[in-house]
């Protein structure tokens, strides 16, 4: 049962994706889900958003961030996806079964592949694949890191 609570559900992954785009508080995440019509294809209710936010925070997959909107007040926690959260999301999205072994498969629910939900999920998957390729490349090249050959150019731009 404890392992199942740690598994990323579709609502968890949707929220991690939203928070990877920009920091948001729960109310704002709910508005964005409505705007994107995510509830058309994902079983994510308003209470589920707050449940998932707490679950993700507890697991260290999101963290509280400073809000630039002082009008929101101190009672609204703004969250952002942590490095651990981005890694967990990328790993979950790499496993194709997350999209096919759901209660409500996206393509089956919307009825065709030309829906915003399908496009959004495929875009997110491609973005994570691109980021993973870049991270693997960076990891291979890290040992070759060297200082700039012409550091004066950087100084010229600052002046």
URHU-V221099 format. One record per helix or strand of 2 or more residues. SS is the DSSP state (H for helix, E for strand). FROM is the first residue (numbers start at 1). LEN is the number of residues. If there is no record, write none. Layout:
BEGIN
[[SS FROM LEN] [SS FROM LEN]]
END
This chain:
BEGIN
[[H 2 5] [H 10 12] [H 26 10] [H 38 3] [H 46 13] [E 62 4] [H 70 3] [E 78 4] [H 83 12] [H 97 4] [H 106 5] [H 116 29] [H 152 7]]
END
